[in-house]
Amino acid sequence: MRIASTISDSIVDGPGLRFTVFTQGCAHACPGCHNPETHDIAGGHEERVETLAELMGSNPLTGGLTLSGGDPFLQAADCAALAKIAHAQGKDVWTYTGYTWEAVLAAGRPDWRALLEETDVLVDGPFLAKEKSYELHFRGSRNQRLIDVPRSLAQGRVVLWQEEDPLAKFTVPES
């Protein structure tokens, strides 16, 4: 798998403490992208999926895997394999892509479908500088959606992910 880098303890690429893999290669080249060094498909370095899985599993506090980039769909089979291992470790999986949900489904590619099926939340769409906002959680521009993939696949339509209130479990019911 060709990657740019990893972060073993990210708190900005999805909820909780996450292991983030920045894949190498992106065809979108969005103006204003915060990872332009990941665009060149020949850049970065090769890493075995098994090595990434070991790194991901080495911190018991890590609750999720984030696949970012670049664009993970350019290496969908390897990303799906790593995501499957993350699920086996009890982690959730977020995938960032410049493709839209509709484009991923319409591609009809088995490797893309495999990655989609191993993704819990898909952050879709290109980064648009004119839609940039620092008020957004886990995405760079307003056009990007946080899609609940299992619910969307089950319902046959886009279902947006809803962030849980971390304090909800501590509230006392009124009597």
N, C-alpha and C positions, 0 to 999 in steps of 0.2 A: 504494500500500500504506500502511495507517495503522499507524504505529509509535509507541512511547513513546520509545525510545532505542536506541542501539547501544553496544557496547563493542568496541574494535578489538583488544584483547589480553587476553581473559579466560583465566584458568587454572582456573576453578571450574565451568565449564559443559560439562564433558567433558574428555577427555584432551588434553594439549598446549596450544599457544597457539591460541585460537579467536576468530573474529569472531562476536559474539553480537548477534542482533536481538531486541529485546523488542517483540513485536507488541502492538497496542492492541486491547482488547476481550476480555472473559472473562465467560462466563455462570456459571461455577462459584462465584466469590466465596468461596473456601475461608476459613474463619476462621483467622487467623494467617498468611495469605499474605504473603510478603515483597515482593510487587509490587502492592499494592492500587491504586496509581495507574494501573495498566494495565487495570483492570476496565471503565471507561466506554468504550463503543465509539466515542463522539464525542470522546474525549480525544486526546492525542498530536498528531501531525502527519502529513501525507501525505509520502511519499517514493517516488520511482520505483525500481522493481526494478533498473534499469540503474545508477542512482546507488549503490545498496547494493552491487551487484556490483563496481563500480569501487573502492569503499572496501574491500571484502573482499579484492580482488586486489592492493591497494596494498602490503601487507606480505608479502614472500616467506617470512617465518617462520611465517605463519599456516597451520596444518595442517587446520583444520576450521571449519565453520559450525555455530552453534547457534541454533535457532529456539525462542524462549521467549516469555514473555508476561506477561500476557494468555494467549490460547490461539491458537497458529498455525492450528489447524483452522478458526477463524472466518474466516481469509483464506487458505484452503488453496491456491487457484490461484496467487496471487502467491508464496506460500511455496514451492510446488512449482517455480515458475519460477526463483526464486533458488537453490533447492537444486540444480536441474539445472545451473545455471551453476557452482555450487561444485564439483560433481562434474567438470565440464569443466576446472576449474582444478586438479584433483587433490586436492581437499579431501574429508574425510568430513563427513557431516551428522547432527547430533543434533537431535531434535525433542522438546520437552516439551509435554505435554498433560494436562489434567484428565480427559479421556475415557480409558476403558480400551481396550486393544487390541480386546477383543470388541465394544465399542460403536462403535469406528471402522469395523471390518469390517461390522458389522450395519447401519450407516447406509446402505450401498449408494450412496454419493455418489461420482461419478467424480472430483470435485476432491479429496475426502479420500483416495481411492485413489491418485491421482497424487502427493499429498504423501507418503503412506506409501511408495510405490515409490521415491521420491527420498530416503528417510530410511534411514540406516544403523543408528542406534540410536534407539528410541522410549522415552522415559521417560514411562510412563503412569500415570494415576490421579490423583485429587484429593489435595492436601496435607491430611493429617489431623494436627492438632496433638497428639492423644494418641499418635500413632505417630512423632512427631518424634525425630530422633537426630542428634547432631553426628558420630557415628561412621560415618555412611553416606557413601559416595563418590557425588557427582553426583546426589543426590536428597535430598529433605527429610524424607520419612517412610517408614517400613518397608513400607507397603502399595504404594508405587510400585515398578514394575519397570523394569529396564534391558533392553529387548528387542532382540535381534539381528534386525532386520527382514528382511534378505535370507534368512537361514536359516529364520526363522519362516514366511515366505511359501512357501519351497520345501518345507518339511516339513509345512505345514498345521497347525502347532501353535506355541505360544509357546516360543521358545528364548531363554533369557537370555543376555545379553552377558557375556562373561568378560574381565575386565581382564587385559591382558598384563603380564607381569613385565618392566619396562623394563631390568633387568639380565640377563635371560635370554640375550640375544645376546652377552654378554661372558663367559659361563661357559665354562670349559675342560672338555671331556669327559674323564671318567676313563678311563685306559688299563688 
